Amino acid sequence: MKPRHLLSLVPAVFGMGVLLAAAPATTPRMPDGKPDLSGVWDNGGGIDFLKPQTQANGSVCVTGCAPAAPAAAPQTAAPAPAPVGTARPRYKPEFTAKVEDLKKRQQKEDPVLRCQPPGLPRLGPPDKIVQTAREIIFLYEDVSGPFFRIVPLKAGVKRGDDSESYFGDSTGHWEGDTLVVETRNFNDLTWLTDDGAFHSTDLKVTERLTRRGDQIEWLAKADDPKVLAEPWQLRPRMMQRTDVEMAEPAPCVEQDLSHMVDDSYHSNPR
Amino acid sequence: MRHKSIVTLCMAVLAGTLSMVAQAHHSLSGQFDVSKSFEITGVVSRVEWVNPHTQVFVDVKQTDGSMLTYKFESLPVAMMRKAGLSKGELAGDGRPVVVTAYPARSGVPRLGYLLHLKLADGREIQFSRVPGAEQP
């Protein structure tokens, strides 16, 4: 083969390498054929803006760093998908004043600022999933503390205490390759977001988890017909598989609020 | 036209970045004066590895030989972990560190919000941007 022909193979071989590198990882499956969601997942932790940088000498910048050099743009950019979901729920008119009032007094009223459980869907996607044929366990490392949820894959599982609770009672089922988790029986002690978005005990939360290779798309919808004008579809979150095992979640010990000198909003992203 | 679009995009990105920084600072402004910072040198004597804010205690030797302990609040544990930092890393090796922090608005002495640590081995850890400082 002449050198010119060899050269003509270079782009083809290079292109194949790029295709192989870009090919999504295979989705592992359980013996029953369902996608295996087990593993530790980096879900952004509500801190998507956090882009830590480590320099060659070991120095670390956690936030407020200079922007990193932008990655080279792909030659053929795919069209941006249509936006899905919204940042906040919409309330019935008779409840908007209550939401605004709670929002103004967020620092005094937001249960999470006092290390209380955030409830659903505010808790967000899990940090670790343990899946069996009968049930799925969600584990969380949250700013408010360590939490877990047990999701039976059949309805009617008897619980030791059926009182309404912060994370409610969940049941899961499969719709094709998507795990659908429906949760009810919530107390009304949590907020849907961090700005006064209260809910009633009629809240129902539906989560849909779809694994594609090393990623899980997490979709959530909150429905509370007593106070919301319409079901609230949250913006999608992506969970990326990681080999870093989940560490013991740190306890939540509030020691800031006594030093507040005004009612400034105090963020607590997840 | 293309040049104008790029300028518009850059301005949008800059505005978004500034908004993000402002929001991050705003969340602290009820407790700390985010318009200024102060600096002390001392030895880390204790780290509380807790949420929603880690706490770092630094012993500072006074001119008369006595010791005063400063308490600094910082980022949540999850953020520290995401940046590869551990409790041991913050606890240091017993050698002096230089701390830059926001002062507390409440007037409580020796209370601050940890922005930057300069370690004895020359490494630096920026937790949040120091007012008026250049970005690393």
Interface residues (C-beta under 8 A of the other chain):
Chain A: G45 I47 F49 L50 P52 Q53 T54 Q55 N57 G58 S59 V60 C61 V62 T63 G64 C65 A66 P67 Q107 L113 C115 E141 V143 S144 G145 A247 P249 A250 P251 C252 V253 E254 Q255 D256 H259 M260 V261 D262 D263 S264 Y265 H266 S267 N268
Chain B: T17 M20 V21 Q23 A24 H26 S27 L28 S29 G30 Q31 E48 W49 V50 N51 P52 H53 Q55 E73 L75 P76 V77 A78 M79 M80 R81 K82 A83 G84 L85 A104 R105 S106 V108 L111 D121 G122 R123 E124 I125 Q126 F127 S128 R129 Q135 P136
